[in-house]
Each structure stands twice: as structure tokens, then as C-alpha cells.
Amino acid sequence: MAFTVKPSTLISLLVVAIALLASAAPSAHAQQFPGLGGGGGGILRNIFNLFRIRGTIFCSLNGTMASDINGTATPPFGNALVQLRCGTNVITASATDPSGLFSILMNPLQVIMSTLLNNCNLMVVTPLTSCNAQLPSIGRLFSPLQFNGSSLLGFLNIANLIPGGFSFQLPQPRE
């Protein structure tokens, strides 16, 4: 009497075995995800997690929309390069669209949440004069990151981060 196993059954057993092994391994990254559970999950859990950093930048000294005395709204800062910096290291970058919107997606294997919130910031590299010649030609917009809840998209747990508030900073003098 011969014993046969269908290929689909074998694949299903393999997937279940991998999932069980992955859920048994502890994960330091999963514990860094506020609002996304925590505890175990192993490396496979991190594959199904993302950091999403997104915001809108306007052409002003603080990157926000305002109106002048004539009621004219601040235009968006389109085609601006936004860098995610942790210390002096550039982790990744994104350009704003014509509406000033930017979005950065990151895998938590690259950096953990506490590092993003405590040691990283967003820097707008493009000079403000590129959107308004009356603004300073030197200096940059900087913003810390702020956790803004989490969302679930299928199997993906997404930690949403936003700029905590841009401020204009002149370059530091070199010693």
C-alpha cells in the first residue's frame, strides 16, 4: 500500500509549520510598535509591519498653510526633497508631489519605533527660495516625528507617523 501526499497539502503543512515557529520566537521590534500588539511574532511578524511617515509641506517658514492679509493661502511646497535623518545619517528620502504631499514607507527591520520618535527628524533639503524667492536662501525646515495611531491593511500592521511640526533652522556654524 503506497502513501501519497498532494503537493497542496504539503505546502499547507509547511506554511503552518513556519507560522508556528515564527510566533514562538520573541521579537524586540514587535514590542516597539505602540498600538500594534507586541509580544512574540518573530521575524515573520516584522515582515507584516510597516512604518508610514506622511505629511504635507507648504511654502512657508514653518511648512504650514496660512493666509496673508489679502486672504491668499500659502501654496504647497511641490517637488521638495524630504529626508528622514537619524542623527547625521540619512535613512531615506522622498519628494513631495505638486500638492506638497510626501509619503515614506519603512520596514521596522531598518529602525525601531523608539529610535524614530526620539533620535530622528524630517529635513526639507530643497531651499525655500525654490517655491518663494522672498523666503531665505539658507536654512532648512526640520520636524520631529510623532506617532499618529495605527491601521490594519489586510495582514499589514501600519504604524502611522506624522511631522510633529516643522520649524526653520539656520545652519550651525562650523567650529
N, C-alpha and C positions, 0 to 999 in steps of 0.2 A: 504494500500500500504506500503510495507516494504522497508526500505532504507538499502542497504548493501554496504560495502566498502571492496575492495580487500585488503589483507594483504600487497601486494607490494605497493599499493597506500598509505597506512598508513605509511609504513616505509619511503617512499619518502618524505611525508609531514613532518615527524619527523626529517629527515636529513636536510631538508631545514630550518626548524624552529631553529634547533641547530646552523646551519651555520649563520643564521641571528642574533641570539643572540650573538654568538661569535664575529662576525665582529663589533658589536655595542659597545663592551666593550673595553676600552683603554688598551694598553699594553706597559709597560715601557721596557720590553725586546725587543719588535719589533723595538723600536726606537734605540736600541743599536746595531742593525745589519747593519753596513755600507754596502751599495750596495744591500740590500735586501728589499728595500721598507722602511717601517716604518709606523707610524700612528697606526691605530687600528689593530684589529686582535684577541684580547683576548687570553685566554689560548689555544684555539684550534690552533691559528696561531703558537704558540711556539711548539706545537706538530709536526708541519711540518717544523721546522727549526733544523739545526744541526750545531755544530762546528766540523770541521775536522782538526786535527793537524797531519801533517805528514812530514817526512823528512828522510834523510839518514845520518848515522853517520859512520865515518871512524876512524880507529885506529891511531889517532894522537893527539897531544897536543891541537889542536883546532877543532877536529872532522871532518876536511875536507880532501879531497883527494889531494895528492901531489905526486911528484916523487922525488926520491933521485938522487944523482949524477950519479948513474948507470942506471937511467931511470925506476927503479922499482916503480910501483904505490903503494900508501898506500892501504892496504887491508881494506875491510869493517869491521865494529865492529859488528859481529854477536852475537846473544844471549845476548845483553846488556840490562839491565833494565833501562828504561827511565821513570822518574816520572814527572808529572805535579804538581808543587808546587805553592801555593799561600800563600806568607808569609812563615810560618813554617809548614803549613798544606799540606799534600799530598792529592791531589784531586783524582788522578787516575794514573795508570801506564800501560806501555806496554813494551813488549820485542821486540828487533829488530830481523828480520829474518836473514838468513845466508848472505844476501846481504847488511845488515846494515839498512834496511828499517824499519820504525815504523809508526804506524797509531793509532790515538786516536780519537774516536768519542764521542761527548758530547752533551747532551740536554741543550739548553740555560736556562732551569729551574734550572740547577745546579749552573751556574755562568754567569754573563753578560759579553759582549764583552769588555767593558772598563776595567773591573777587569782583564780579561785575558791579555790584552795588557799592562796594567800599573802595576799590582801587582803580576803577575805570571811568572814563568820561567820553563824551562825544565832542569832537572838534570839527568845526566847519573850516576846511582848509582854503576854500575859494575866497579871495578878498571881497569884502563888502562892496568895493567900488565896481565890481563886475555887474552888480544889479542896481547900484545907485552911485553915481560919480560924486555926490555930495557927502557920502559916508567916508570914514577913514580908510586909507590905503594900507595901513599896517594894523596888526592886531587880528584877533580871531574870536569867534564865538565858541564858548565852551559850555557844556552841561553835564552834570552828574546824571546817573541813571536812577530810575525809580520803578519799583515793582508795581504793576497795574493789573493784578489778577491773573488768572489762568483760564485757559479754554481747552476743550477737548474736540479734536477733529479726527473722527474715526479712532484709530489706535494711538494717535499722536496727542501727547500732553504738551501744551504750549504755554510757556511762561511769558507773559506779555510785559515788556519793559518800555518805558517812555522817557523822553528827556525830562529831567527834574526842573528845568528852567535854564535857558541859555543866558549867558552874560558875556559882555565884551571884555576882552583882556588884551592889554598891550603886551608885546614880547618882553620877557625878562631880560635885563641887561646881563651880558656875559662878564664874568669876573676874570 
